[in-house]
């Protein structure tokens, strides 16, 4: 068991993200078997370009602000505070902050189980 205080975490940069910063709260470097939990802060006009992670399941939970997640087919998913979206391994998505306020999310990533 490990307590992770609000003041703890490791800053990181995420590929394909812009106007963004992240703090990994726990993950493989900190001793997990594969689970990663981070806080992502997207500034206004921030987001992520269309991309996928073939080997990870992802969940974004919006703590503050608004974002739009778009899938490869062009379907928009509008998320506000308290909303969550699950993204399966291999699913492409882009992210755009909606509105003039920053958007803070909890991001949970876990290795996908082999089929």
N, C-alpha and C positions, 0 to 999 in steps of 0.2 A: 504494500500500500504506500502511496506517496501523495502527500498534500502539495498542491501547486497553488501558491498564493497569487493574488491579483497582480502583484509587482513582478512576478517571475515570467520568464519566456525568452525565446531567442528570435531576434529579428531575422526575416528572410525575404528574399525576392522570389517572385513566382514568374515562370516563363509566360509570355504572352499577356501579362497584366500591365496596366498603365494607370498613372495617377492613383497609386495603391501602395500600401505597406501592410506587412503581415507580421504577426508574432506567433510563433509556434509555442503552444503551451505544453504539449507533450507529443512525443513521437519516437521513432526508432533511435535517434541519437540519445534520447533521454531514457531509453530502456524498454520501450514497448515492443511487442512482437510484430507490429505493423500498423497499428492504429495511430493516426495523426489527428490532433485537434489543435486548431489555430483560431486566432481572431484576425479577420481581414477588415481593413478600413479602406474604403474606396472614396476618394474625393469626388466632388461634383465633376462631371464629365469623365470620370474614371470608369474602368471596366476591364474586360478581358476579350481578346480576339477569339474567333471560332477555333476551338481545339477540343481534343478528347484525351482521356487517360484510359488506355486499353486494359490496364490491370488494377484499377481502383474504382470502388464505389465512392460516391461523394454526396454529401448533404450540405446544403447552405441553409442556415437559419438566420433570419434577419432580426437583429437586435434593435436597430435604429435606422431610419431612412427608408428609401425605396430603391428597388432595382428591377430591371427587366432581364430575364434570361431568355435567350432565343435559341431554339434548336436548329438543326441543319435544314429542316424543311421550311423554316421561316416562321414557325409558331412562336408567339410571344407569351411568356409567363410573367405576370406582374406580381412582384412580391413586396409586401409592406411589413412593418414591424409585427413580429410574431408568426409570420409565414415561413414555410420551409419547402425546399424542393429537393427531391432525390434524383441523382443522375447516375445511371447505370454505367458500368465499364464500356468504353467504346463509344458512348453517346457524345456527339459533338455539341458544344454550347458556346455562346458568347454572352457577355455580361455588360450591361450599360446601367450606370446610375441614373435614376429618374428624379428629376427635380433639382433644386439648388442646394440641398444639404448632403453632407457626407453620409455614406451608408456603411454601417458596421454589421458584420456577420460572424457567426461561429461557423467554421468549416470543419467538417468531420470527414476524414478519408480512411478507408479501410481496404486492405488487399482483397481483390475478388477471389472467390474460391474457384479452382479449376473445374470445368464442366465434366 
